[in-house]
Amino acid sequence: MKRHGGTDALGFAYAIGVAVDLVRYEYKNKLVEGLARLREVTSAAEASPALQAGGGAE
């Protein structure tokens, strides 16, 4: 966790709370899963001849 700019104790406590929520709701795992799905979609799109030839719905 990194603090940007000046903050008081309340701002720092809020930042700690946000970090706790990120862990509690498994943000990192969800981010990794989302990036993996994105990688699959973009790989499939790159491999599709129709998309490479510009043959999409218009």
DRENDO-1510 file (C-alpha; in Angstrom, 1 decimal, always signed):
<recs>
REC; n; res; u; v; w
REC; 1; MET; +0.0; +0.0; +0.0 .
REC; 2; LYS; +1.3; +3.4; -0.9 .
REC; 3; ARG; +0.1; +6.8; +0.2 .
REC; 4; HIS; +0.0; +9.6; -2.4 .
REC; 5; GLY; +0.4; +13.2; -1.2 .
REC; 6; GLY; -0.2; +14.4; +2.2 .
REC; 7; THR; -2.9; +12.9; +4.4 .
REC; 8; ASP; -3.9; +12.9; +8.0 .
REC; 9; ALA; -4.6; +9.9; +10.3 .
REC; 10; LEU; -8.1; +9.6; +9.1 .
REC; 11; GLY; -7.0; +9.4; +5.5 .
REC; 12; PHE; -4.4; +6.8; +6.3 .
REC; 13; ALA; -7.0; +4.8; +8.3 .
REC; 14; TYR; -9.3; +4.9; +5.3 .
REC; 15; ALA; -6.5; +3.6; +3.0 .
REC; 16; ILE; -5.9; +0.7; +5.4 .
REC; 17; GLY; -9.6; -0.1; +5.3 .
REC; 18; VAL; -9.6; -0.1; +1.5 .
REC; 19; ALA; -6.6; -2.5; +1.6 .
REC; 20; VAL; -8.4; -4.8; +4.0 .
REC; 21; ASP; -11.5; -4.8; +1.7 .
REC; 22; LEU; -9.3; -5.7; -1.3 .
REC; 23; VAL; -8.0; -8.8; +0.6 .
REC; 24; ARG; -11.4; -9.7; +2.1 .
REC; 25; TYR; -13.2; -9.7; -1.3 .
REC; 26; GLU; -10.3; -11.4; -3.1 .
REC; 27; TYR; -9.6; -8.6; -5.5 .
REC; 28; LYS; -6.3; -10.0; -6.6 .
REC; 29; ASN; -7.8; -13.4; -7.5 .
REC; 30; LYS; -10.6; -11.7; -9.4 .
REC; 31; LEU; -8.2; -9.5; -11.3 .
REC; 32; VAL; -6.0; -12.4; -12.3 .
REC; 33; GLU; -9.1; -14.4; -13.4 .
REC; 34; GLY; -10.3; -11.5; -15.4 .
REC; 35; LEU; -7.0; -10.9; -17.1 .
REC; 36; ALA; -6.8; -14.7; -18.0 .
REC; 37; ARG; -10.3; -14.4; -19.6 .
REC; 38; LEU; -9.2; -11.3; -21.5 .
REC; 39; ARG; -6.1; -13.1; -22.7 .
REC; 40; GLU; -8.3; -16.1; -24.0 .
REC; 41; VAL; -10.6; -13.7; -25.8 .
REC; 42; THR; -7.9; -11.8; -27.5 .
REC; 43; SER; -6.0; -14.9; -28.4 .
REC; 44; ALA; -9.2; -16.3; -30.0 .
REC; 45; ALA; -9.8; -13.1; -31.9 .
REC; 46; GLU; -6.2; -13.0; -33.2 .
REC; 47; ALA; -6.6; -16.6; -34.4 .
REC; 48; SER; -9.9; -16.0; -36.2 .
REC; 49; PRO; -9.4; -15.6; -39.9 .
REC; 50; ALA; -12.7; -13.8; -40.3 .
REC; 51; LEU; -11.6; -11.2; -37.8 .
REC; 52; GLN; -8.2; -10.8; -39.4 .
REC; 53; ALA; -9.7; -10.3; -42.9 .
REC; 54; GLY; -12.0; -7.7; -41.5 .
REC; 55; GLY; -15.0; -9.9; -42.1 .
REC; 56; GLY; -17.3; -8.8; -39.3 .
REC; 57; ALA; -20.9; -7.8; -39.1 .
REC; 58; GLU; -21.4; -4.3; -40.4 .
</recs>
